[in-house]
Amino acid sequence: MPTPAVVIGVDSSTQSTKAAFVDAATGRTLAVGRAAHRVDGVGGARESDPEEWWRALRAAVAEGLRASGVPAAAVTGIAVAGQQHGLVVLDPSGRPVRPALLWNDTRSAPQARALTGALGGPAAWTARTGSVPVASVTAAKWRWLCENEPRAAAAATAVRLPHDFLTERLAGTATTDPGDASGTGWYSTATGQYDAEILGLIGLDAAALPPVAPTGATRIGPLTATAAEALGLPTGIAVAAGTGDNMAAAVGLGLGGAGLLDHPVLSLGTSGTVYAATRVRPTAPALSGFAATDGTFLPLACTLNCTLAVDKVAALLGLGRDAAEAGGEVVLLPYLDGERTPDLPTASGLLTGIRHTTSRQQILGAAYEGAVVTVLRALDEVLVSCGLSPTDPEVAARPLRLIGGGARGAHWVETVRRLSGRPLLIPATTEPVATGAAALAAGAVTGDDPVAVASGWQDGGVELAPVQRDEATWERVSAVLERAAGSVLG
């Protein structure tokens, strides 16, 4: 039996790297190699050494090769999908000047607020970039570096996103894509180019930035001999431009292009993320108006506190993560790391409504409810940005695609089902980011549309019928959230 052609899709996330070895013809995942990352920082700081991402990629590819049983010669292409927004600053030799500032580093919140005002307010930003600066946006992180570590900023001759850094290690060529570039704050989704005025505003030379490839599936070059030796792969295989993790997940789910549009996705991971592919360029101040990797757009909202925050609450209570009950009168907003949506970078967790009769299980259930209501409120904003009404029966009948680690947790699924009132679809693929990256790699090899490739790989999933929404819990949690936001912002 002939050995199938194989492509590798890399998911370099906040916590780990996964390398999925995928049969390019059928989409069957042959193996997934994994390697963990270290994240450092106290308070609002979150940093990682980019060299550790490269070591993790090498380890994940080596494990995947062993587990798949396919010869290295069968691999024809590779693409990287990386965590968004991270700031990687390199010296002339391509080595990191300092650890990368990650997306969930909130120290740059003052710089984000200053940048918003300096360009003329939220409307001015959304008209150009589709997004208003928040602490996670790379432009705010660059300003933080310039103000707090001017020597490091002065030593940087190249500025990259996490996926850019790894892709450059593979191909020896500096490249990004429209999707990941749209999360920087200095790329215009209106023009498809870097915004010269914003670059001047933040003091960043365009020469330090990588060129923007037309799509994430663009073949930017062959795998270099140095990278091939490090990875144990053939020299010269196709390296795709790659993209950000959320954009890759959209590809892996068949969203965008001629595929599904305006079908929402909720990802339950370290962060809670909601998005939908659309041809409408988003300009809502409450959202990240990203470009997708294929010419469509990806309005997205992201919360900082999701599965890890709820797991922390479970640990504090001495409970397993599924030992939860409905919160009853208790409301818990698990904003343990500040919050991005709503934009409350200095917020902390809030517990209210506790009584003598309250159980630990109810408090844990309230943490789930607080996280889920927060991200579902953001989903309504995403749908509006697509030109849809969340209360339209036809819109509400569209299944909510539930992905991420939380989609495998029984209490997460039931809490989303109970508080959304929507039908749920849990796709069969457990690695949509890596699958999307593999489709980008396949597109780089053959020239085919990666969304169409990934759609052809789809193999169903679990569908759950809607239940009547728990309006009482929704209103109770929403009321506390709005009071908390008003208190912090006021």
RARADA-V984556 format. One record per backbone hydrogen bond with DSSP energy under -1.0 kcal/mol. CO is the residue of the C=O (numbers start at 1). NH is the residue of the N-H. Records with the same first field share a line. If there is no record, write none. Layout:
# RARADA-V984556
CO = NH, NH
This chain:
# RARADA-V984556
5 = 24
6 = 76
7 = 22
8 = 79
9 = 20
10 = 81
11 = 18
12 = 83
15 = 37
16 = 13
17 = 35
18 = 11
19 = 33
20 = 9
21 = 30, 31
22 = 7
23 = 27
28 = 23
31 = 21
33 = 19
35 = 17
40 = 47
42 = 45
44 = 106
46 = 102
47 = 40
48 = 100
49 = 52
50 = 54
51 = 55
52 = 56
53 = 57
54 = 58
55 = 59
56 = 60
57 = 61
58 = 62
59 = 63
60 = 64
61 = 65
62 = 66
63 = 67
64 = 68
65 = 69
71 = 74
72 = 75
74 = 6
76 = 238
77 = 8
78 = 240
79 = 10
80 = 243
81 = 12
82 = 245
87 = 101
88 = 160
89 = 97
90 = 157, 158
91 = 94
95 = 91
100 = 48
101 = 87
102 = 105
106 = 109
108 = 112
109 = 113
110 = 114
111 = 115
112 = 116
113 = 117
114 = 118
115 = 119
116 = 121
121 = 125
122 = 126
123 = 127
125 = 129
128 = 190
134 = 137
137 = 141
138 = 142
139 = 143
140 = 144
141 = 145
142 = 146
143 = 147
144 = 148
145 = 149
149 = 153
150 = 154
151 = 155
158 = 90
160 = 88
161 = 165
162 = 166
163 = 167
164 = 168
165 = 169
166 = 170
167 = 171
168 = 172
170 = 224
176 = 213
177 = 181
178 = 182
180 = 183
181 = 184
184 = 139
186 = 195
188 = 192
193 = 188
195 = 199
196 = 200
197 = 201
198 = 202
199 = 204
205 = 208
206 = 209
208 = 159
211 = 176
215 = 218
216 = 242
218 = 241
221 = 239
223 = 236
224 = 228
225 = 229
226 = 230
227 = 231
228 = 232, 233
234 = 237
237 = 223
238 = 78
239 = 220
243 = 82
244 = 248
245 = 249
246 = 250
247 = 251
248 = 252
249 = 253
250 = 255
251 = 254
254 = 260
256 = 259
260 = 256
264 = 401
265 = 275
266 = 403
267 = 273
268 = 406
269 = 307
270 = 306
271 = 269
272 = 303
273 = 267
274 = 301
275 = 265
277 = 262
278 = 297
284 = 287
288 = 290, 300
290 = 298
293 = 216
296 = 292
297 = 278
299 = 276
300 = 288
301 = 274
303 = 272
306 = 310
307 = 311
308 = 312
309 = 313
310 = 314
311 = 315
312 = 316
313 = 317
314 = 319
320 = 323
322 = 324
327 = 330
331 = 352
333 = 335, 350
334 = 336
335 = 338
339 = 344
342 = 344
344 = 339, 347
350 = 333
352 = 331
355 = 358
359 = 363
360 = 364
361 = 325, 365
362 = 366
363 = 367
364 = 368
365 = 369
366 = 370
367 = 371
368 = 372
369 = 373
370 = 374
371 = 375
372 = 376
373 = 377
374 = 378
375 = 379
376 = 380
377 = 381
378 = 382
379 = 383
380 = 384
381 = 385
382 = 386
383 = 388
384 = 387
389 = 392
392 = 396
393 = 397
395 = 398
400 = 425
401 = 266
403 = 268
404 = 407
405 = 408
406 = 409
409 = 413
410 = 414
411 = 415
412 = 416
413 = 417
414 = 418
415 = 419
416 = 420
417 = 421
418 = 470
423 = 400
424 = 464
425 = 402
426 = 462
431 = 435
432 = 436
433 = 437
434 = 438
435 = 439
436 = 440
437 = 441
438 = 442
439 = 443
440 = 444
441 = 445
442 = 446
443 = 447
449 = 453
450 = 454
451 = 455
452 = 456
460 = 428
462 = 426
464 = 424
469 = 471
470 = 474
471 = 475
472 = 476
473 = 477
474 = 478
475 = 479
476 = 480
477 = 481
478 = 482
479 = 483
480 = 484
481 = 485
482 = 486
483 = 487
484 = 488
485 = 489
486 = 490
